[in-house]
Amino acid sequence: MNNLLTSIFNKHGNQSYWATEDTLCVSTPHIFTGGRPSIYFISQKPSGLIKIEDFGLNFNYFAQSLPNPENAEKTMQRLVKRLNNNVQFDNQGLVLETHPEDVDLAIGRYLDVLSHLTTYSPKTTNHQELREMLDAIYDFLFLKFGDNLILKPKVMGHSGTEHHFNFQAGNKFVDYAKPKAEKTGILLRKIIDVTNLNEEAKIQIVLEDRENKEAFKKESEILASVASIMPASTLLSTRALLS
């Protein structure tokens, strides 16, 4: 048996087993909401490179943990791409190749991906749709602002109230909302309070327009007096062109 793989086997004890004579399977502490542990297989290629992969098993467990599994592949691809740590999402499988001397670092990177996948656990279809929309906005803004993009910023208003936004880049604050009168009222009060204290603040609302065009038109006209409005469909189509 391979000495390197044997040392990994001895390190993980009862969390690992030999899937074949030359391939080790390791069960990780990162558990999907369905109760299954995430796993990876590790082997050494004839070239000497170490290959870590999962043959699509973690994708299946991930999809089973979502209220709407139809979007699992797109969501998983986005999560892996955002981490940008050399793990590839290919044909529903997670793959990472590395040199033997870097195997511990590679396993750490692979585990980082599995950690993010197992903690992505929306409880309902609506919650999942919201997460997917916020992820799409993040990707769109990151292309423009890069590491200057801040998630879930807090900003003080003129009244002394601390307000929350979805994103911030410099003096620009971005929120996502559905076109509902109650939500519009909340946004108006927040925006006015923030801009009364900070005249430099620029507010942008990504407003949902795919479900109810009339509601979008009505609420966007009200919000346009204090913020710039971007229809959600426009952001999604622009993001598709840029990706």
N, C-alpha and C positions, 0 to 999 in steps of 0.2 A: 504494500500500500504506500501511497505518497506520504512522505514524512511531514510535509507542511500540513496536509489535510488531517493527518493523524494528530498533530499537535492541536489543531482547531477542535477536533473531536474530543480530545482529552480535556480541553479547556471548557467545553460546553456540557460535558457529562450527559445526563439524561435528557437534555434538550436537543440532542442530535442523534442521528442514526445514519448508517451507510445505505443510501438508496441503491447504489451499485458499488462494485469494488473500487471505483475511481471517483465516485460522486457522493459528497456528504450533504445531507439535508439537516438544516438547523431550524428549530422552532424558536421564535423570538418572544419577548415579553409584551410585544405590542399586539393587543387583541382587538379584533373588529367587533362592532356592536352585536353581531350575530353570535358571538362567542368563540369564533375560530381564531386561533393565533396566526399571525402573519409568519411566513416561512421564506427561506431561500435555500437554493442548492449551490454548492461550490465545488468546482473541479479545476483541474489543471490541463490546459490544452497542450498538444504536442510541441507547440512553439515555446512553451514555458509560461505563457500568460495564464493568470488566474481568472476564471470566469465565474461570476455570481449571477444567478438567474432564478426565475420562479415559474417558468413555463405557463404563465397566465393564471396561476392559482390565486395570487393575491388580488388580481383583477376580479375574479369570480367572487371572492369573499367581499371585496369592496362594493361590487354591484349589488350583492345580496343585502348589504347594510343600508342601502339608500331607499327612500320612499318611492323614488322614480328611477329604477335601474336603467331605463333607456338612455339616460344621459351620462352613464357611468364612464364610458370610454373618453368622451370629450372632457369630462371633469377631471379624470385621472391624468390625462395628457397635460392639462393645464397646470395641475398641481406639481407634476414632475418637472415640467419645463420651468416653472417659476423658481424652483429650488436651485436649478442650474449647478448641480454638483456631479456631473458626468454620468449619472444614471440615465439610461435611455429607455423610453417607453416604446416598444416595438412589437406590433402584432399582439397587443394586449399583455405583453410580458415586460418585466423589468430586467434590464441587462446592464452589467457593468464589468468591464475587463480591466485588469491591472497587472502590474509586475509583482512578483512574489514579495519583494521587500516592502511593498506598499499595501499589503493585504489588510492590515488592521485599519488603516485609513479608509480603504475602500469599503470594508464591512461597516464602518461607522457611517459613511455616506449612505450606504444602502439602508441601514437602520433608520437614518434620518428621514428618508422617503417613507418608509413603512410607518414611522411614528406619525407623520402628517396624514397619511391615508387612514390610519385607524382612528385618529381623532377628528376626522371630517365626518360628523355624524348628525346631519339635519334630522329633526324628529318628524317633520311632516313634508308633504309635497310643496306646500307654500314656503316653508322654511328653506327647502332645497332650492326652489326657484329664486328666492331672495339671495341666497349664497352665490348662486351661479351668476346672477346679475351683478352683484357687487364684485365678484371675481373678474367679470368682463370689464367693468369700469376701471378696476385696478390695473388690468393689463393695458387698457387704452391710455390711462394717465401715465403709467410707468414708461411707455414708449416716449412720452413727451418730457417727463420730469425726472425720470431715473431715480437715483437714490435720494433725491430731494422730496420724494413723495412720502407723506406721513399718514399712517392709518389711525383712524379713530381719534383725531385731535380734539383737545378741549380748549375752549377760548372763552374769555371773560366778556360779559356784556356790560353795557352802561349801567344796568340796574344792579350789578354785582353778581348776577346769576352766571353760573358756569354752563356753557352750552357745548354740545357734542355735534361733530360732523363726521361723515364717513371718511373723508379724505382732505388733506391739505398739502399745498405746495407753495411755499412762500406766503404771499398774502391772499392766495386763492383757496377758497373753501368749497368743497363739492359734496352735495347730498343727493341721494336717490330717493324718489318718492312716487307713490301712486296718486293719481289725480282725484283726491277726495277733499271735500270742503273742510272737514275737521283737520286734516293734515295740512292743508293750505294755511289755515289759521295759525297753527303751531309754527309753521315755517316763517310766516310773516313776522310774528312776534320775535322769533329767534333772530332773524336776519336784521330787523330794525334795531334790536337791542345791541347786536354785535357791531353793526356799522355806525351806530351813534357814538360808540366808544372808539372805534378804529375806522376812520374814513378811508384808509388805504385798503381795507378788506374788500375783496371781490368774491361774490357768491355765485356759484353755478349749481343749478338744479337739473339733474338728469331725471326727466319726468316720463313716466310710463305712458306710452301712446298706442300700444299694440292691442289693448283690450277694449278701450272705450274712447273713441275718437272725440265724441262730443264733450265728455268730461275733461279730456286732455285740453281741448280748445278753451273751455271755460276757465279751468284752473291756471293754465299757462298764461292767459291774458292778465289774470290777477297777479301772479307771481312775477311777471315780466317787469313790473314797476320797481322791483327791488333786487332782481337777480337775472342773470342770463339763463335761458332755458335751452336745454338740448333734449330732443326727443330720444327716448331709449332706442327706438328702431334705427335712428341715424347713427348713434354711437356704435351699435352692434354691426351695422353694415360697413361703417368706416373701419372698425377694428378688424373685420374680416378682410378688407382690402390691404390693411397694413401688416397682418400676420403672415 
